Amino acid sequence: MRQVWGFRAAVSVGAMVAAVTSFEDARAQNALPEVVVSAPSPIARRAPAAKPAPPARRERVRVTPRPQPAPPPPSAAETATFAPVTVLSGQEIQQQPGATLGDTVFNLPGVTGNSFAPGASRPVIRGLDNARVRVQENGVSSMDVSTISEDHVVPIDPLASDKLEIIRGPATLRWGPQAIGGVVAASNNRIPDPSMPLGFSLVTKTALSSVDRGVEGAVVVENRNQDYGVHGDYYRRSTGDYAIPGGRQANTAVESEGMAVGATRYFKDGFIGVSISHVNSLYGIPGIEAAETRTRIDMEQTKLTTRGEFRTGGTIVDTVRFWLGGANYKHDERATIDGPERVMATFRNREVEGRTEFQFVPVATALGELNTAIGIQGGHAALGTSGEAGSLLAPADTTRLATYIFNELTVSPTVRFQAAARVGQQRVTGTAATFPGDFLPDGNAVEEARRVRNFTPGSVSFAALKDIGWGVVARGSISYSQRAPEAQELFSKGPHEASGTFEIGNVALNKESATSFEVGLAKKTGTLRFDASLYHTQYAGFIYKRLPGNTCGEEFDTCAPGPGEEFRQVAFDQKDARFTGAEVAAQLDLLPIAGGTFGIEGQYDFVHARFTDGTNVPRMPPQRLGGGVYWGDGNWRTRVFLLHAFAQNDIGADELTTTPGYNLLNASISYTRRFAPNDIVKEMTVGLVGTNLLDEDIRNSVSFKKDEVLLPGRGVRAFATLRF
């Protein structure tokens, strides 16, 4: 892996302001952040952005403008969304330990990570992972191979993210059936945004962590005039094997770095921008066998992204938006077996994805104002494999094309409805293998043949919002979604050294269908803030990884019942299933103390997933209950939070062990200071975060390696963000 040591200067655009939490007391001058921040409606009409005005010249006569009446504040329903959306700011991201998105969102209600490795932990939403959770950056897919196996990294580092949004429920339909479980959307300013102010900006981020002896840093440089903006960023992190109670978890070191440059052209009725980014990561895979062979993954990706927006000024189409990206991804899986380290497997992915949306001029109807957006989305991924990866999954191609429509009807300031539909075509080409029904050798050779599968997934959803008073909004939705099987689910056929599995696909898999019902209540402002959701999903043909109870060597002929061989056998299968769950998060400001606000907070989440034959869906997250206290003013912010995870005893029929519960105690303190406009440093945030302060043994019930791997023990993280 090519390593670049030290920080690189880069040119840039726009103002990437280090995200700092602001406090405002509802009864005094400062206030605490909301529990859940809702994203704008996907089809909310955006007012035309004015072109930045040049600096005003000094005038001899001072003119006082005539006072204008303030517009009425929007109702709670107007500012709410149809689905739960959790947002993490830049500062909140930096306070989280770990090098992955999965680690960053691990403790949020309804969300966790699969924690397969410190360098590869993919988000899990409501018990759903891999191909059901879409991860994207600036509106474009992450374009990797992380959905193929849990040991594969998502090449989006939290250090390069200004904001993370976790979107659950029917709102995910906009991004496609592969987002049936949810969307984790990372955003940054690599394509400079039109809302950025004029001028030059420099932001630096640094952090040290004790649990893994980690060092990380990032720098962002940006500049903008009236017509153009440029952006450049660079980050790097280095960690060793992390500490666990009584020792260290072997083979968990991570080295990663990334960089990007971007530029945007602004004009009267819109903008168009482009960026190119590159990321490298080298990380170890924990576990007994993987640590002995020092199995590591060496990844690199180069990605080109462009997006734009054009306000037409027409009487039919109001705005046209587009997102387009392409990436070249590769990783080598290295291990030391009977000699020096060598490449065991190589995965390559060349992918392109684009989406265009046409937002129409609002139409006045007898029921209210109707907003409509129509979109077209398409993409192609060419997966190439060699070495051991060629035995696991031969080269495969996937082509997708879909169209969708969103309609939003505003009946009154307190009532809104949304209806959406999507239909697409997916074509998957690969090499399928025919195995015996019991997945054990019968003396005959395994037959392989090139196969093509075509699917036409369709989805519809309906949702409603009602402001019921006191700032509380009620929401409800019903949706029907279909997902087509992925290449790895159809065509896997061999060993995977990094994950320690021998995977067998099922070329006969059909579409997976989900009928979902969800209700929720949310209150975003005031001394009491909360968001609560209750959902139920009925799956027809739920695709899952079944453990038949066999183990295998490098070849299928070595597979045998029970333990003994190197790899656990995993077979893709389908069953009908039911998922029921709930998520609650709340904050209550109790009283003013020392010029700030003291309050309490809590959260609760669970998901119960069973197949219709009464058995449990394997590897589900545990029920979790947490609570804590906080205090903050305009500069200081402190928080202590204890999260209790109950034992996960509802295990799948093929899981061997239950997962014990744990208590995770975290605490943080940060200080933000804003300097005078003429000072060199404009803003500074420094802080300390303590994680797993009880030094508990923590195992993740979602992970395939829960019996072999503990999560990090007690640690302290110091961080600083400076804006110049």
N, C-alpha and C positions, 0 to 999 in steps of 0.2 A: 504494500500500500504506500502510495506516495504521501510523505509527511511534510508538512510545512510548519516550521517551528517559529514562533514569534508572531506578532501581529503585523498585518499588511495594511498599508494605507489604501483607501479606496475612495473614489469619487461618489457623490450621491445627491439625491433630491429630497425635497419635501422636508418636513419636520417630523422625525420620529421622536416623539416626546416620551421619555421614560415614564411608563405608566405608574402613577402614584395614587394611592387610595385617598380620597378626600373624605373628611369627616364634617358632618353638619348636624348639630343637635336640632331635633324638631322643635324643641322648646327654647333653645338658645341659638348660638351662632354657627355651630358645626354639626354635621350629621354623619352617622355611620353608613357604610355601604349597604346596598340592598342585598338581600339573600340571593335572589335570582334576578338577573338583568335580562330583560326580554329583547331579542333582536327585532329589527323592523320587519314588518310583514313582507313576504317575498314579492308582493306586487304593489306595495305602497307607492303611490306616485311621488316622485321626488321633484321638488321645486328646482327650476333651473339654477345652476350654480353661477353666480356672477363672476366675471373675470376680475382678478385682483386689481384694485385701483392703485395707481402710482402714488408715492408719498405726496401729501398735500403741501403746497407752498405756504409760507407764512403770510398771513393777511394783516393789514393795518386795522381793519374794522372787524370786530367780533360780532357775529350774528348768532343769536340764540334761536334755535329751531322751535317751531310751534309744538307744544306738547301734543302727543298723539295718544288716544286711549289704548291701553294694553289689550291684546287679544285675549279672549276667554281661555282659561287653561283647558287642555284636552281632558276628556273623561277617562276614567280608568279603563274602560273597554277600548277606547281609541289607542291607548298606549300599550295594551296587552297583545299577546300573540296566541295563536290557536294551539300551540304545543309547548311543553316545558322546554325552556332554553336556558342553560347555565353558562355563564360567561366568566372566564378568568382573565384578569388584567395582566399587564406585563409584570408588575411587581409581584402579584400573587403567583405567577408562573415561576419567577426567579426564586421565590422562597421555597418552592417544592424541590425535594431531592431527586436525583436521578437524571439520566440522559435521554429518557424516552417519554412519549406522550402518555403511555400507559402508567408510568410511575407518577406523572404530574397529576393525573385525574383519579388516582387510585382510591382516594377517600371521599369522593363526591357522592351524594345520594344517587343511587341507581347506576353508578358507574364504578368500574374498577379496571385493573389491567391483568393480563395473563402472566406477567412477571416470569417469563421463561428464562430471561437473562437480563442483567443490568443494561445491556446494549440493545435488547430486543424485547420490549414489553408493549404489546398492542392493546389499545383500549377495548374493554368489554362493557357493553351497554345492556342493562336488563337481562344479563345472562347470555347475551348473543355476542359472537366475536367473528373474527376472520372475514369471510366473504359477506357477512350480513352487516358489517359496520364499515361505512365509507370514511376514509381519512383523506382530507383534501387540504390544499394550501392555496389561498387566494382564489378559491373557486374551482381549482383544477385538481384532479386526482393525484395522490402521492406517487403513482406510477412505479410500483415496486413489485416484489413477489412476497410481501408479508402475509397475504391471504393464503399462500400455499402451505406455510408451516409456521408454527409459533416461534421458531428460533430465528426467523428472518426479520430484520430491522425495518422500521418505517423511516425513510430518510428525511424526516422533518424533525429537527432538533428544537426542544423548547427554548434554547438560547436564541434562536432565530425567529421566535414568535412574539408578536406584540399583544396578541389576544387569542384565546381559545374559546370556541363556542361548542357546546355539546347539545345537540338537537335530537329530541326523542319524539316518537309518535308519528302521526300522519304527515306532518310537515316535511318529513324526509322524502316524500314521493317526488319532490322537485328534482332530486339528484339521482333518481333511478331506483329500480328494484333491488340493486345490490346494496342499497342503504336501508333495507327493510328493518334492520335493528337500530339504526341511528346514524348520525353524522358527527364526526369530530372535525371541526373546521378551524384550521390555523390561519391566521392572517398576519401580514407584516406589510412593510412599505417598499418591498422590492420593486414593485411597479408603483411609482409615486402617485399618491392619491390627490385629487384636485382640491381637497379640503386643507391641504398643507399650507401654512403661512409662507410668505416670502422670506428669503434670507438663508443664512448658513446655520447648520446645526450639527453638533458632534455629541454622540452619546457613547459612554463606556459602561460596561457591566463586568464585574468581577465577583468571584465567590470562592471560598475555601470550605471544604467539608472534612470532618474528622473521621467519620465512619469508614471512608474509603480512601483517605489521604488524597482527596480530589482537589484539583485546581482547574478553574474555568474562567474564561474571559471572552468578551465580545466588544467590538467597536463598530459604530454606525456613523457614516459621514453623509450629509445630505445638503443640497443647495437648490434653491428655486428662484427663478425670476417670473415675470408675468406669463411667459410663453413656454418655458421648459423647466423640467425638474430632473435631477440626476440623483442616484442613490448608490452607495456601496457599503457592504458590510463584510465582516470576517469574524468567525468565532472558533474557539478551540477548547476542548476539555480533555483532561487526563486524570484517570482514577486508577487505584490499585484494587486488589481483592478486598471486598468489604468485610467489616467485622460482624460477627454474630456472637451471641452469648457463649463464652468459653473458647473463642477462637476466630478463624476467618473462613469464609466460604471460598473454596479454591476455584481458580479459573474464572474470576468475575471482573477482571480489569477491563477498562474501556479507554480507547484513544479515538477521538473523533475531531473533525474540523470541517468547516464549510465557509463558503464565500459567495457573494453575488454582486452583480452590478445591474442597474436598471435605469431607464429613462422614460419620461412621459412628455408628450406634446399636448399642451392645453390650447383650446380654441373656444370661440364664443359659445358653441352649442355642444360641447363635449370634450372628450380627450381620448387619446390612444397611447398606450405604453407597452414596453417590452422589458423583459429581464432575462438574464442567464445566470444560473447558479450551479455550483459544484459542491459535492459533499463526499467525504471519505470517513469510514468508520472501521475500526478493528476492535473486536470484542470477543471475550471468552464465553464458553457455554458451561454453566455449572452442572453438577451431577457426578455420580461416582465414576461411570465409564468415561464421560467427556473430560473430567478433570485428569484422569489417568493418561489419556491420549492427548491432553492439552488441545482439545478441539476449539478452534477459533474461526470466526467469520470475518473476511476482509472484503468490504463493500465500497463501491464508488458509484456515483450517479451524476450525470450532467443533464440539466433540464432547462428548456427554453419555454418561456411563458409570455403571452401577450393578452391584453384585455382592453376594452374600450367602451365608450358610451356616446351615443349621438341622440340629441333631442331634435326631432324633425320639425317641430312647429306645425305639423299637419293637423288636419281635422279628424283623422282616423287613428294613425299610429303616433303616439306621443314620444316614445323613447325606444331606441334599439340598443341592446347591450350584447357583448360577446366575450367569451373566454376561450382561449385556445392554448394548448400546451403539448409539448413533446419531450420525451426523456429517453436517455440511453442508460440503462442500469446493468450492473454486473456485480456478482459477489463470488468469491472463492471460499470454500469450506476446507480449512486446513487442519491436519492432525498429525501427531507423531506416533507412528505405528511401525514397529520393527525397523527402526532407522531414523533418519532425519525427518523433520517436518515436510510434508508434501500436500499438494492439493488433492483432496479426495473427490470434490464435486464442484461444478461451476454452474451458476444460474445467470442467464442474461434475459433482459426484458427490454424490448424496444416498443414504445407505446406512444400513441397520440390520442388526444381527446379534445373535443370542442363543443361548445354550447352557445346558442344564440337565442335571445329572448326579445320578443316584440311586445312592448307594453302599450296598450291602447288608451286613447283619450277616455276619461270617465264618461259614462252614459247615465243620464237621469232616467230612472224608470219609475213606475207607479209605486214600487216598494222602497225605492231609495237609490243612492248612487252605486253604480256597478263598475268595478275595476276588473279588467281582464288582461292576462298575459299569456302568450303562446310561445312555446319554446321548442327548439330542435336540438337534440344532443346525439353525438356519435363518437365512436372511438374504435381503435384497432390496437391489439396487443399481440406481439410476436414473442413467444417465450422460447428461448433456446437453452439447451442443457447439454452437459458433457461430463465425463467421468462417472462417478457414482450417481450424479443427478440424472444422467441419461438413462440409467436403470430405473430410477424412481419415476421419472416423468419425461417421456420423449418430447421433442419440440412440439409446441401446440400454438395455434392461432385462434384468437377470439375477436369477432367483429360485432359491434353493437350499433344500433340506430333506433332512435325513439323520438316521439313527439309528445308534448304534454300541454295541458291548458289549466290555468288557475283563474278562478272567478271569486271575487270578494264583493259582497253586497252589504252596504252600510244602511241598515234600516232606520237607525236613529243613533244619536251620540252614545247610547248605551247598549246597542245590539248590533252585532255583525255576524254574517254567515260566510262560509267559504266552501266552495266545491271545486274539486280538482280531478283530473283524469290523466292517465298516461298509458301509452301502448308502444311496444317496441319489438324489435327483432334481434335475436342473438344467434350467432353461428359459431360453433366451437369445433375445431378440427384437431385431431390428435391420434395417438396410437393406443388402442385398447388391448388389454390382455384378458384372456378367458381362464379363470381359475376354477378349481373344483368347489362345490358348494360349501364344504367344511373348511376351505382355505388351507388344506393340507395336501402334500404331494401324493399323487396316486399312480406314479410310474410313467405318466404321459407328459410329454412336453407341453409347456404353456404356449398356447397359440396367440400370436399378436397380429393385428390388422389395423390399417388406417381407417378411421371412422370420422364421419361428419354428423353432428347433431344440430338441429335447428329448433329454436324455441321462440314463442311469441308471448312474452309476459305482458300482462295488463294490470292496471291498478286504478282504483277510484277511492275518493275520500270525501267526507262531508264533515264540517265542524261548525260550531257556534260559540259565540262569546256573549255574555250578558253581565253588565255592571249591576250588581245587586245592592249597591250602596255601601257607605263607609269605606270606600276605596277598594272594596273586594270585587273581584271578577270571577265569575263561574265560567268554565269552559267544558265542552263536551265534543267528542268526535267519534266517528265510526269509519273504518277504512277496510278495503280489501286489496291486498297486494300479492303479486306473484314474483318469484325469483327463479331465474334459470340456473341450473348447476354450472359450476366453474370447471375449468380444465382439470384441476387437480382432483376434484370430486369424481370426475368421469374416468380419468385415464391413469391415475397413479398405479404403480406396478412394481415397487421395489424398495430397497433399503434407503434410509436417510440417516447418515452418521451423526449429524449435529443434533437431531431431535431424538435419536435412539429408537426409531420406529421403522417398521416394514409396512408400507402403506399400500392398500389395495383399493383402487377406484371401482366404480360401478357404472358402466357405460349405459345401463338401462334406467338410470335415474330420470325421474320426471320433474316438472316444475314444482316448486315449493309454494304453497299458497297460505296466506295468513289473513284471518278476519279479526280485526282488533276493535275493542271498545275502550274508551278512556274518558274519565271525568276528572276535573281538577278545580281547585280554588287557589287564587293568588291575591296577595295584597303587597304592593311594591313600596308604599310610602307610609310615613307615620312612625309612631314609636313601636308598633308591632308590625313586623313584616314577615310574610311566609309564602310558601308555595307548596302545594300538596297535590299529588296525582295518584289515582287508582286506575289500574288497567287490567284487561284480560285479552289474551290473544289465543285463538284457536288455529293451529297449524295443520294443514293437510299435506302429508308427505314431507315432514320435517327432516332435513338432511343432517346426519350427525356421524361422528366417528365412533364406531363400535370396536371394542376390544374382544375378539373371539376367544381369548385365553391362550393363544399360541405365541411362541417366540421363534425367531428365525435368525439365520446367519446372513451372509451376503447374497445367497441364492435361495430361490423359493424351495428348491429340493431339500434344504436344511430345516425347513419349518417343522415344528413338532409341538404337541400339546404341552402346556405348562411352562414353567421357567426352565432356563438352561442355556438358551442361545442369546446372542448379543442384542437383538432388536425385539421390541414388543410389536406384535402384529396389530395393525389398525385397518379396519375395513369400513368404507363409506356405505351407509344404509339409509333407509327412509322409514319413518313411522309418523302417524298422527300424534300430535302433542298439544298440551294446554299449558300456557304460561299465565300466571296471575301474580301481580305484584303491586307495590305501593312505594311512594317516595315522599318524604316530608322534610322540609327545612324551614327553620323559623328563627327570628331574632327579636328580642324585646329590650328596648332601652329602658332601664330602670330609674336612674337618677343621675343628675349632674354631679361630678366629683372633680375638684381641682381644675375647673375650666373645661373639662371634657365630659364624655358620656360613658357611664358604666352600664353594662347590660349582660344578659344571658342569652344563650343560643342552644339549639338542639337540632338533631336530625335523626331520621329513621328510614330504613329501606329494607325491602325483602323481595325476593322473587321465588315463586314456587312453580316448578316445571315438572310435569309428568307426561309420560306417554299414555295413550288411551288404554293400554293394556295394564295400567296400574304401576308400572316400573318408573323409576326416576330418570329424568334426563341427566346424563353425567356431567360432572365438573361445573356445578352451579355455584355462584357466590353465596356467602352466608348471609343470614339475617344480621343487620347491624343497627346499633342504637348508640347515639353519642350526645354529649352535652358539654358546655363550657361557659366561660365568662370572657368578656372583652372590655377594654377601655380605650378610648381614643379621643384626641382633639385634632386641631388643624395640623399638628406636626407629629405627635406620637401615636403609635398604634400598638396595642398589646393584646395577646390572645392566648388562652390556655384551653385545650380541648382534649377530652378523653373519648375515644371511639371503642366501643365493645363489639367485637364480632363473636356471635354465638357459634358453637360447634356445628359443623355441617355434617349431619348424620344421614341426610337424604341423598344417598349416593346411588350412582347408576348400577345396574345389574352386573356390569363388568369391572367396576371399580373395586379394589381390594381393601381400601382403608377409608375410614372417616377422617375428618379434619378437625382437630381441637380448636376451641375458641381462643381468643386473645384480647388483651387490653392494650390499645395503642394510645399513648399519652404524648401529645405534641404541644409545644409552646413557642411563641414568637414575640419579638419586640422589634419595632422599627421606628426610625426617626427621619422625617423629611423636612428639609429647609429650602425655601425659595429665596434666592438672592435678588439684588437690585438688577434692573435690566442692563446696566452698564458694567456689571461685574463679569469677569471671565467665566466663572461657573454660574450658571443660571439656576440650577436645581441639584440637590443632592439627597439621596436616600441611602441610609445604612441600616443594617439590622442583623439580628441573630435569630436562628431557628433551631430549636431542639426537637429531635425526632426519636420516637420509641424510647422515651426517657425512662421507662420501667425496664428496658432491656429484655423484653419478652421474646420467647420463641414464637415466631410468626410464620405460619405456613398458609399458602394461598390455595384454597380448594379448587380454584379454576385451573391451576397449573397441572400439566402432565407430570411435572417433577416435584409435586408437593411433598412426597415422602423422602426425597433426596436433598431438597434445597430449602434452607431457611432464608427469610427476608432479612435485610440489614438490621443490626442491633442498635444500641444507643449511639446517637451522633449529634454533633453540633455543626451548624452551617452558618458562616458569616458571609454577608453579601453587601455590595455597594453599587449604586448606580449614580453616575454623574452626567449632567447635561450641560454642554457648553454653548 
